[in-house]
């Protein structure tokens, strides 16, 4: 019994309060220094919560960085807009698109970037590596305009099915404006196929001179649209060529009516992988890119078209938002065309400035009063009452819409209004880095551009600045570029 008695005392000393058997004063000090089991558990739980929160924040930060990294290379995206831009001294160290530039292909895969550039006296196709022009192909010498004559610019595209070459349509036609519009017919026209590695012309296809001709790509073929004769009511012939052999794959004749007096007789086309839209005076005719069959005949209604696509996805559609032939603006229906057919939506489709794909295949329309979101099959998602505008960005699940003086942010999943930024004057969306969105205020300014950056999350003003000596600011090759009235690009940093 005595041994058991001693054992019980030892266990009580271990499990019981510290200081048992000590003098009263020392026992009180010992008890004050000891944590109870409850306190230990509370501290452990609190530590676990802190670690969990830190871990969750690290995960969110990593996801945020990954999301922002995914935006790189998309239109209207600049890597870092945390501080106001300024004019960079000196000239651009590389060609960037402005009024006179068209970047066909960025530098990649060992090939230089390819730029169609208009200089003082010539239009050229240039290969640029590390900021230096390594080859240049003249597309046309630009004669000084006489009597208001303006030449039609050459048209170029990376060759479908062969990213090592570019295909360019070159001609000498043009137009001039006096009391009435007048077209200047071509006396020569040629298609050049240029190797991107060294600028060699590997193929040359001579065409018959023609009043008006356009070039585009639809899927794996080159498409040419041209007027059959010299009159502005002449039918348009659309021809699809095999880009490798230049064999004719199909040819479709599109009837047209006369344009109103004083209007250009140019043929306007929009092409996507599966569709070719032709507007030559009587509205849009839609052709199937695979065989040239007519999917939609022109119906006398003037139609504006936008190519709608999502980031990092090959599926594209052509949206036709109708306007009446009498020129009076009123709400019309939008036709959304894909390879699978056509879906009709009420209202006018909104042009999408940038879509990061966070809302899937969303279609956005407006009736002049409300903003509406739809699935591509016509199923309604939501309506944002009192929200309207002209152009849209879809970024991180948010829909940003700008009207004359207000930038609206709407939850892209519910249509709930999140915040608004009101400009001091008319405005337009310029760029985003995934954290802020930059808007230009004071459109049409001659010698300065006010820019404001607002936070994407809550719309708070991050910075405000004025860029002098430019009339417009846009995004080119992932950076902000200003443009003077004469089209000269001004680097911003």
C-alpha positions as CSV (number, residue, x, y, z in Angstrom):
1,X,0.0,0.0,0.0
2,X,2.8,2.4,0.8
3,X,4.4,2.0,-2.6
4,X,1.0,2.6,-4.3
5,X,0.5,5.6,-2.1
6,X,3.8,7.1,-3.3
7,X,2.9,6.4,-6.9
8,X,-0.4,8.2,-6.6
9,X,1.4,11.2,-5.2
10,X,3.9,11.3,-8.1
11,X,1.0,11.1,-10.6
12,X,-0.8,13.9,-8.9
13,X,2.4,16.0,-9.1
14,X,2.6,15.4,-12.8
15,X,-1.0,15.9,-13.7
16,X,-2.0,18.4,-11.0
17,X,-1.1,22.0,-10.5
18,X,2.6,22.8,-10.7
19,X,4.1,23.7,-7.3
20,X,2.4,21.1,-5.1
21,X,4.6,20.5,-2.1
22,X,6.4,23.7,-2.5
23,X,6.3,26.6,0.0
24,X,3.2,28.8,-0.6
25,X,5.1,31.7,-2.2
26,X,7.1,29.5,-4.6
27,X,4.0,27.5,-5.5
28,X,2.1,30.7,-6.5
29,X,5.0,31.8,-8.8
30,X,5.1,28.3,-10.4
31,X,1.4,28.3,-11.0
32,X,1.5,31.8,-12.7
33,X,4.2,30.5,-15.2
34,X,2.4,27.3,-16.1
35,X,-0.1,27.1,-19.1
36,X,-3.2,25.0,-18.5
37,X,-4.1,22.3,-21.0
38,X,-7.0,24.5,-22.2
39,X,-4.7,27.4,-22.8
40,X,-2.3,25.2,-24.8
41,X,-5.2,23.9,-26.9
42,X,-6.4,27.5,-27.5
43,X,-3.0,28.7,-28.6
44,X,-2.5,25.6,-30.8
45,X,-5.8,26.2,-32.5
46,X,-5.1,29.9,-33.0
47,X,-1.7,29.0,-34.5
48,X,-3.4,26.6,-36.8
49,X,-5.8,29.3,-37.9
50,X,-3.0,31.7,-38.5
51,X,-1.1,29.2,-40.6
52,X,-4.2,28.3,-42.5
53,X,-4.9,32.0,-43.3
54,X,-1.3,32.6,-44.3
55,X,-1.4,29.5,-46.5
56,X,-4.7,30.5,-48.0
57,X,-3.3,34.0,-48.7
58,X,-0.2,32.5,-50.4
59,X,-2.5,30.3,-52.5
60,X,-4.6,33.3,-53.4
61,X,-1.5,35.4,-54.2
62,X,-0.2,32.6,-56.4
63,X,-3.5,32.3,-58.2
64,X,-3.6,36.0,-58.7
65,X,-0.1,36.0,-60.1
66,X,-1.0,33.1,-62.4
67,X,-4.2,34.9,-63.5
68,X,-2.3,38.1,-64.3
69,X,0.4,36.1,-66.1
70,X,-2.3,34.5,-68.3
71,X,-3.4,37.9,-69.4
72,X,0.0,38.7,-70.9
73,X,0.0,39.0,-74.7
74,X,-3.8,39.6,-74.9
75,X,-5.1,42.8,-76.6
76,X,-5.3,45.9,-74.3
77,X,-3.2,44.2,-71.6
78,X,-0.1,45.9,-70.2
79,X,2.0,44.1,-67.6
80,X,2.2,46.8,-64.9
81,X,0.0,49.8,-64.6
82,X,0.7,50.5,-61.0
83,X,2.2,53.9,-61.7
84,X,1.4,56.7,-64.2
85,X,3.1,56.5,-67.6
86,X,5.4,59.1,-69.0
87,X,6.8,59.9,-72.4
88,X,10.0,58.1,-72.9
89,X,12.8,60.3,-74.4
90,X,14.0,59.4,-77.9
91,X,12.6,57.3,-80.6
92,X,10.9,53.9,-80.4
93,X,13.5,51.1,-80.3
94,X,11.2,48.8,-82.3
95,X,8.2,49.2,-84.6
96,X,4.9,49.4,-82.8
97,X,1.5,49.5,-84.3
98,X,-0.1,52.9,-84.6
99,X,-1.9,54.4,-87.5
100,X,0.9,53.3,-89.8
101,X,1.9,49.9,-88.3
102,X,0.4,46.5,-88.4
103,X,2.1,43.7,-86.4
104,X,1.5,40.4,-88.2
105,X,3.5,38.2,-85.9
106,X,5.5,38.8,-82.7
107,X,9.1,37.6,-82.5
108,X,9.1,33.9,-81.7
109,X,10.3,30.5,-82.7
110,X,13.6,31.9,-83.9
111,X,11.8,34.2,-86.4
112,X,11.8,38.0,-86.2
113,X,8.6,39.9,-85.6
114,X,6.9,41.0,-88.8
115,X,5.5,44.5,-89.3
116,X,3.8,46.1,-92.2
117,X,4.9,49.7,-91.9
118,X,4.1,52.9,-93.7
119,X,7.1,55.3,-93.9
120,X,7.5,58.7,-95.4
121,X,7.8,57.4,-99.0
122,X,7.1,53.7,-99.0
123,X,5.0,50.9,-97.5
124,X,7.2,47.9,-96.5
125,X,7.0,44.6,-94.8
126,X,9.8,44.4,-92.2
127,X,11.4,41.7,-90.2
128,X,12.5,43.0,-86.8
129,X,14.8,41.2,-84.3
130,X,15.8,42.7,-81.0
131,X,14.7,46.1,-82.2
132,X,16.7,46.1,-85.5
133,X,15.2,45.7,-89.0
134,X,16.9,42.6,-90.4
135,X,15.0,42.6,-93.7
136,X,12.6,44.8,-95.6
137,X,10.4,44.1,-98.6
138,X,8.9,47.0,-100.5
139,X,5.1,46.6,-100.9
140,X,4.5,49.9,-102.7
141,X,6.1,53.3,-103.2
142,X,3.8,55.9,-101.8
143,X,3.4,58.8,-104.3
144,X,2.7,62.2,-102.7
145,X,-1.2,62.6,-102.6
146,X,-2.4,64.7,-105.5
147,X,-5.9,66.3,-105.6
148,X,-6.8,64.6,-102.3
149,X,-5.9,61.1,-103.6
150,X,-5.2,58.4,-101.0
151,X,-3.9,55.0,-102.0
152,X,-5.5,51.8,-100.6
153,X,-2.9,50.3,-98.3
154,X,-1.5,46.8,-98.9
155,X,-3.1,44.0,-96.9
156,X,-1.0,41.2,-95.3
157,X,-1.6,38.2,-93.2
158,X,0.4,35.3,-91.9
159,X,-0.1,32.5,-94.4
160,X,-2.7,30.0,-93.2
161,X,-1.1,26.6,-92.5
162,X,2.4,28.1,-92.8
163,X,3.6,30.5,-90.1
164,X,7.0,30.9,-91.7
165,X,5.5,33.0,-94.5
166,X,3.3,36.1,-94.9
167,X,0.9,36.7,-97.8
168,X,0.3,40.3,-99.0
169,X,-2.0,41.8,-101.5
170,X,-0.4,44.8,-103.2
171,X,-2.0,47.2,-105.7
172,X,-1.9,50.8,-106.8
173,X,-5.6,51.7,-106.5
174,X,-7.0,54.4,-104.3
175,X,-9.7,57.0,-103.7
176,X,-10.1,60.7,-103.4
177,X,-12.8,63.0,-102.1
178,X,-14.0,66.2,-103.5
179,X,-17.6,67.0,-104.0
180,X,-18.2,63.3,-104.5
181,X,-16.2,60.2,-103.7
182,X,-14.1,58.9,-106.6
183,X,-12.3,55.6,-106.8
184,X,-8.9,55.4,-108.6
185,X,-8.7,52.0,-110.3
186,X,-5.7,49.8,-110.0
187,X,-3.3,49.4,-112.9
188,X,-1.5,46.6,-111.2
189,X,-2.2,44.0,-108.5
190,X,-0.1,41.2,-107.2
191,X,-0.1,38.7,-104.3
192,X,3.4,38.2,-102.7
193,X,4.3,35.4,-100.4
194,X,7.3,36.4,-98.2
195,X,9.6,34.1,-96.1
196,X,9.6,35.5,-92.6
197,X,13.1,34.3,-91.8
198,X,14.9,36.4,-94.4
199,X,12.3,38.4,-96.4
200,X,12.7,36.4,-99.7
201,X,9.7,36.6,-102.0
202,X,9.0,32.9,-102.5
203,X,5.9,33.2,-104.6
204,X,4.3,35.9,-106.7
205,X,0.8,35.7,-108.1
206,X,-0.1,38.4,-110.7
207,X,-3.8,39.5,-110.6
208,X,-5.9,41.4,-113.1
209,X,-6.2,45.1,-112.3
210,X,-9.4,45.8,-110.4
211,X,-11.3,48.6,-108.9
212,X,-11.6,47.2,-105.4
213,X,-10.2,44.1,-103.8
214,X,-9.6,42.8,-100.3
215,X,-7.6,39.9,-98.8
216,X,-8.3,37.8,-95.7
217,X,-7.8,34.4,-94.3
218,X,-10.6,32.0,-93.4
219,X,-9.5,28.8,-91.8
220,X,-6.8,27.2,-94.0
221,X,-7.4,29.3,-97.1
222,X,-6.8,32.8,-98.5
223,X,-9.9,34.6,-99.5
224,X,-10.0,37.4,-102.1
225,X,-13.1,39.6,-102.7
226,X,-13.2,41.8,-105.7
227,X,-15.7,43.7,-107.9
228,X,-16.5,42.0,-111.1
229,X,-16.6,45.3,-113.1
230,X,-15.9,49.0,-112.7
231,X,-19.2,50.2,-111.6
232,X,-20.3,50.6,-108.0
233,X,-23.2,48.3,-108.5
234,X,-21.1,45.5,-110.0
235,X,-21.3,42.1,-108.4
236,X,-18.6,41.0,-106.0
237,X,-16.7,37.7,-106.7
238,X,-15.3,36.0,-103.7
239,X,-12.5,33.4,-104.3
240,X,-10.9,31.0,-101.9
241,X,-7.3,29.9,-102.8
242,X,-5.1,27.1,-101.4
243,X,-2.3,29.2,-99.9
244,X,0.4,26.7,-100.8
245,X,-0.5,26.1,-104.5
246,X,-2.8,29.1,-105.2
247,X,-5.3,26.7,-106.7
248,X,-8.9,27.9,-106.6
249,X,-10.9,26.0,-104.0
250,X,-14.2,27.8,-104.7
251,X,-15.6,30.9,-106.2
252,X,-18.9,32.6,-105.3
253,X,-20.6,35.5,-107.1
254,X,-22.4,37.9,-104.7
255,X,-25.0,40.2,-106.2
256,X,-24.9,43.8,-104.8
257,X,-26.9,47.0,-105.2
258,X,-25.6,50.5,-105.8
259,X,-24.2,52.3,-102.9
260,X,-25.6,55.8,-102.3
261,X,-23.9,58.6,-104.3
262,X,-20.6,59.7,-102.8
263,X,-19.9,56.4,-100.9
264,X,-16.8,54.3,-101.4
265,X,-17.2,51.3,-103.7
266,X,-14.7,49.3,-101.7
267,X,-15.6,45.7,-100.7
268,X,-15.6,45.2,-97.0
269,X,-15.1,41.7,-95.6
270,X,-14.8,40.1,-92.2
271,X,-13.4,36.5,-92.0
272,X,-13.2,34.0,-89.3
273,X,-12.1,30.3,-89.6
274,X,-15.6,29.1,-90.7
275,X,-17.2,32.2,-92.2
276,X,-16.7,35.0,-94.7
277,X,-18.9,38.1,-94.4
278,X,-19.0,40.4,-97.5
279,X,-20.5,43.9,-97.4
280,X,-20.5,45.6,-100.8
281,X,-23.5,47.9,-100.7
282,X,-26.6,45.9,-99.8
283,X,-25.8,44.5,-96.4
284,X,-23.9,41.4,-95.3
285,X,-23.7,38.2,-97.3
286,X,-22.4,35.3,-95.3
287,X,-20.5,32.5,-97.0
288,X,-19.3,29.2,-95.6
289,X,-15.5,29.2,-95.7
290,X,-15.4,25.5,-96.5
291,X,-17.2,25.6,-99.8
292,X,-18.4,29.2,-100.4
293,X,-22.1,28.3,-100.1
294,X,-24.3,31.3,-99.2
295,X,-25.6,31.1,-95.6
296,X,-27.2,34.5,-95.4
297,X,-28.1,36.7,-98.4
298,X,-27.9,40.4,-98.3
299,X,-31.3,41.8,-97.4
300,X,-30.9,45.6,-97.9
301,X,-30.1,46.3,-94.3
302,X,-26.8,47.9,-93.4
303,X,-24.9,45.6,-91.0
304,X,-21.9,46.2,-88.8
305,X,-19.9,43.2,-87.8
306,X,-17.5,42.3,-85.0
307,X,-15.3,39.2,-84.6
308,X,-16.0,37.9,-81.1
309,X,-13.6,35.4,-79.6
310,X,-12.3,34.4,-76.2
311,X,-8.8,34.4,-74.8
312,X,-6.8,31.2,-75.5
313,X,-9.6,29.5,-77.4
314,X,-10.0,28.8,-81.1
315,X,-13.8,29.1,-81.2
316,X,-14.9,32.3,-82.8
317,X,-18.2,33.8,-84.0
318,X,-19.3,36.6,-86.2
319,X,-21.9,39.0,-84.6
320,X,-24.0,41.1,-87.0
321,X,-25.8,43.9,-85.3
322,X,-28.3,45.3,-87.8
323,X,-29.0,49.0,-88.5
324,X,-31.9,50.0,-90.8
325,X,-31.1,51.1,-94.3
326,X,-32.6,54.5,-93.7
327,X,-29.8,55.3,-91.3
328,X,-32.1,56.0,-88.3
329,X,-30.7,54.4,-85.2
330,X,-33.0,52.1,-83.3
331,X,-32.8,48.8,-81.4
332,X,-32.4,45.9,-83.7
333,X,-31.6,42.2,-83.4
334,X,-28.2,40.7,-83.3
335,X,-27.3,37.6,-85.3
336,X,-24.5,35.5,-83.9
337,X,-23.0,33.2,-86.5
338,X,-20.8,30.2,-85.8
339,X,-20.0,27.1,-87.7
340,X,-23.1,25.4,-86.1
341,X,-25.5,28.0,-87.3
342,X,-27.1,31.3,-86.3
343,X,-28.7,32.5,-83.0
344,X,-30.7,35.7,-82.7
345,X,-30.4,38.0,-79.7
346,X,-32.5,41.1,-78.9
347,X,-30.6,44.4,-78.9
348,X,-27.2,45.5,-80.3
349,X,-24.1,43.4,-79.6
350,X,-21.3,45.2,-77.7
351,X,-17.8,45.1,-79.1
352,X,-15.5,43.3,-76.7
353,X,-12.2,45.1,-76.1
354,X,-10.7,42.3,-74.1
355,X,-12.1,38.9,-72.9
356,X,-10.0,36.8,-70.6
357,X,-12.4,33.8,-70.8
358,X,-13.4,34.0,-67.2
359,X,-17.2,34.0,-68.1
360,X,-17.1,31.4,-70.8
361,X,-18.9,31.9,-74.0
362,X,-20.8,35.1,-73.0
363,X,-22.6,37.3,-75.4
364,X,-23.3,40.9,-74.3
365,X,-26.0,43.1,-75.8
366,X,-27.7,46.4,-75.0
367,X,-31.1,47.8,-75.8
368,X,-29.9,51.3,-75.0
369,X,-31.1,51.1,-71.4
370,X,-29.9,47.8,-69.9
371,X,-27.0,45.4,-70.3
372,X,-27.8,41.8,-70.9
373,X,-25.7,38.6,-70.8
374,X,-26.5,35.5,-72.8
375,X,-25.1,32.0,-73.5
376,X,-24.3,31.5,-77.1
377,X,-27.4,29.3,-77.5
378,X,-29.6,32.2,-76.6
379,X,-30.2,31.3,-73.0
380,X,-30.5,34.5,-70.8
381,X,-28.0,34.8,-67.9
382,X,-28.8,38.1,-66.4
383,X,-29.9,41.7,-66.9
384,X,-28.1,44.7,-65.4
385,X,-30.7,47.4,-65.3
386,X,-29.6,51.0,-66.1
387,X,-26.1,49.8,-67.4
388,X,-25.3,50.5,-71.0
389,X,-22.3,51.5,-73.0
390,X,-20.2,51.1,-76.2
391,X,-17.3,48.9,-75.4
392,X,-16.6,46.1,-73.0
393,X,-13.8,44.3,-71.1
394,X,-14.3,41.0,-69.4
395,X,-11.6,40.6,-66.7
396,X,-11.5,38.2,-63.7
397,X,-15.3,37.6,-63.8
398,X,-16.2,41.3,-64.1
399,X,-17.8,43.1,-67.0
400,X,-16.5,46.6,-67.5
401,X,-18.6,48.8,-69.7
402,X,-17.9,52.4,-70.7
403,X,-20.5,54.9,-71.9
404,X,-20.0,58.6,-72.6
405,X,-18.8,59.5,-69.1
406,X,-19.1,56.5,-66.8
407,X,-17.2,53.2,-66.4
408,X,-19.5,50.5,-65.0
409,X,-18.3,47.4,-63.3
410,X,-20.8,44.5,-63.1
411,X,-20.5,41.0,-61.6
412,X,-20.3,38.8,-64.6
413,X,-22.0,35.9,-63.0
414,X,-25.1,37.7,-61.5
415,X,-25.3,41.1,-63.2
416,X,-25.1,42.9,-59.9
417,X,-23.6,46.4,-60.1
418,X,-20.2,46.5,-58.3
419,X,-19.0,50.1,-58.7
420,X,-18.9,53.1,-61.0
421,X,-16.2,55.5,-62.0
422,X,-17.5,58.9,-63.4
423,X,-15.2,60.8,-65.7
424,X,-15.0,64.5,-65.9
425,X,-15.7,64.4,-69.6
426,X,-16.1,61.7,-72.3
427,X,-14.0,58.6,-71.9
428,X,-12.9,55.3,-73.3
429,X,-11.3,52.1,-71.9
430,X,-7.6,51.9,-72.8
431,X,-5.9,49.0,-70.9
432,X,-5.7,46.7,-67.9
433,X,-3.0,44.8,-66.1
434,X,-5.5,42.6,-64.2
435,X,-5.3,44.9,-61.1
436,X,-6.4,48.3,-62.5
437,X,-8.1,49.5,-65.6
438,X,-7.0,52.7,-67.3
439,X,-9.4,55.0,-69.1
440,X,-8.7,57.9,-71.4
441,X,-10.7,61.0,-70.7
442,X,-11.2,64.0,-73.0
443,X,-11.5,62.2,-76.3
444,X,-10.4,64.2,-79.3
445,X,-7.8,66.2,-77.3
446,X,-5.3,67.7,-79.7
447,X,-2.2,67.9,-77.5
448,X,-2.8,66.1,-74.2
449,X,-4.5,63.0,-73.0
450,X,-5.9,62.7,-69.4
451,X,-5.5,59.1,-68.1
452,X,-7.0,57.6,-64.9
453,X,-6.4,54.2,-63.4
454,X,-9.1,52.7,-61.2
455,X,-8.8,49.6,-59.1
456,X,-10.5,46.5,-60.7
457,X,-11.8,45.3,-57.3
458,X,-13.6,48.4,-56.0
459,X,-13.2,51.2,-58.5
460,X,-11.0,53.4,-56.3
461,X,-8.8,55.9,-58.1
462,X,-5.2,54.6,-58.1
463,X,-3.6,57.4,-60.1
464,X,-4.4,60.3,-62.4
465,X,-2.1,61.9,-64.9
466,X,-2.0,63.8,-68.2
467,X,0.2,62.7,-71.1
468,X,1.3,65.8,-73.2
469,X,2.0,66.0,-76.9
470,X,-0.3,63.1,-77.9
471,X,-4.0,62.9,-79.0
472,X,-4.6,59.2,-78.2
473,X,-3.2,56.4,-76.1
474,X,-3.4,52.7,-77.0
475,X,-1.7,49.4,-76.3
476,X,0.9,47.9,-78.7
477,X,2.9,44.9,-78.1
478,X,2.1,44.9,-74.3
479,X,2.9,48.5,-73.6
480,X,1.3,51.9,-73.7
481,X,1.9,54.0,-76.8
482,X,0.8,57.5,-77.5
483,X,-0.1,58.8,-80.9
484,X,0.2,62.3,-82.2
485,X,-2.3,63.8,-84.7
486,X,-0.1,62.9,-87.6
487,X,0.0,59.2,-86.5
488,X,3.5,59.3,-85.1
489,X,3.8,56.8,-82.3
490,X,5.2,58.1,-79.0
491,X,6.7,55.5,-76.5
492,X,5.3,55.6,-73.0
493,X,7.1,54.0,-70.0
